[in-house]
Structure formats: structure tokens, C-alpha cells
Amino acid sequence: MRKSKQERQETLKQTISENPFITDDELAGQFSVSVQTIRLDRLELSIPELRERIKYVAKRQFDDVKALHEDEVIGDIVDLQLDSSAISILEIDQNHVFSRTGIARGHHLFAQANSLAVAVINDDLALTSKASIHFIRPVKAGERVVAKAKVVQKERVRTIVEVNSYAGQDHVFKGTFTMFRSHNGKEGQQY
């Protein structure tokens, strides 16, 4: 049984507040209505489109990247808690895919995950010393990849960061990165 417009709009508000990165296409499928209906509902509810929601989330207060310039991170950082966790979003477009297949080149997914693993480190210098990666399923043009980094072990000069990337609900990439850190700028450490 279809929900009334009011019920649908209430559920829509709740859904977007829980997942601000959900697309209009995903919402249309979830609510069994057209994308145009979702857009009209969002307009009536004064809920901005996806790009504006991403910008808003990105402007919220979170830690500043220390180990590299923020523009060197592949994807848009939307959450960063140094030495704890981080999230970035990468929109896969035609520049990221093989022209013949439309499948994203693996180095873009790796670069998003690796740069996020560097960004989460609370140090002026962080370098990848080892990475174990697994591509779980191909990503295509038009998909949005959400990478989630989590610090799982922290030592004096090494930190292990796990990164899991998702396209929609699908787990598409997993990486474990062993990161060398300068230990607050002290020179001469081996890695």
C-alpha cells in the first residue's frame, strides 16, 4: 500500500537526515515513486539537492588534515577525527573509468583510500609503508564511492588504518594500510 504524500514526506525527511548522501534515484526506488516526485517533495520540504547536502556536511566542524594539503586528498572529506576515523566521497565520472567498459580504474579507488589513510593521521608527516588491498566489485561511471577509514592500531611511529569503500550499499574496496608517522616531526626514524 502506497503511503500518503504527507507520510512519504515525513519518511523522506527522516531518511535524508540519517543518510544525507542518498541520491534522488535511490530515494525514488525506495519509495516506489518517480525521481521527479522526490525532487518535488524535497523542494516542498526545503531539502537541498545532493551536492548542496554534501557541501553542508563538509563545512561542519571536524579536524583539519595535517599530513597533507586538503586538496591532495582524492575525494571530498566529509568527516575527520584525527587518529580515529575519516570519511570521503568520490563521484566516479567518465574521467575515472576505462572508455571501453565504463568501469572505474582501480588506481582511483586506491588513491581515495590511501589519501584518506594519510589524512586521518595526526602528524605532520605520514607515509604509506605497506598496503593490503582487495577490490570486491567493479565500480561504474555515475556511482558515488564513500570511503570510511578507521584507525585500528596506533604505535609510536606506525599506525594501521583500515579503509572500506562502498557504492550505495555494496562493499566495493577494502584496504589495510600500515602508515609511518614522523612522531610529531622527529627526524631520522626508519620505516
TACORPE-V671247 format. One record per pair of residues at least 12 apart in sequence whose ideal C-beta (glycine too) atoms are under 6 Angstrom apart, sorted by the first residue. I is the first residue (numbers start at 1). GAP is how many residues later the second one is. Records with the same first field share a line. If there is no record, write none. Layout:
I: GAP, GAP
This chain:
8: 23
9: 32, 36
12: 29
13: 32
16: 31
20: 33, 37
23: 27
24: 14
57: 21
58: 18, 20
62: 17, 18
63: 17, 19
65: 54
66: 58
67: 51, 54, 56, 59
68: 50
73: 42, 46
74: 37, 38, 41
75: 13, 14, 15, 37
76: 13
82: 40
83: 39, 68
84: 67
85: 65
86: 30, 33, 34, 63
87: 61
88: 28, 59
89: 57
90: 22, 55
91: 53
92: 12, 47, 49, 51
94: 47
96: 12
97: 44
102: 38, 39
103: 35, 37
104: 35
106: 29
109: 64
112: 35
113: 34, 50, 62
114: 14
116: 31, 33, 47
117: 32, 44, 46, 60
120: 29, 41
121: 38, 58, 60
123: 58, 59
124: 61
125: 57
126: 53, 55
127: 53
128: 49
129: 49, 51, 62
130: 48
131: 44, 46
132: 44
133: 42
134: 40
135: 38
136: 35, 36
137: 33, 35
139: 28, 33
143: 24
145: 20, 22
146: 20
147: 16, 18
148: 16
149: 12, 14
150: 12
156: 27
157: 24, 26, 32
159: 20, 22
160: 18
161: 16, 18
162: 14
163: 12
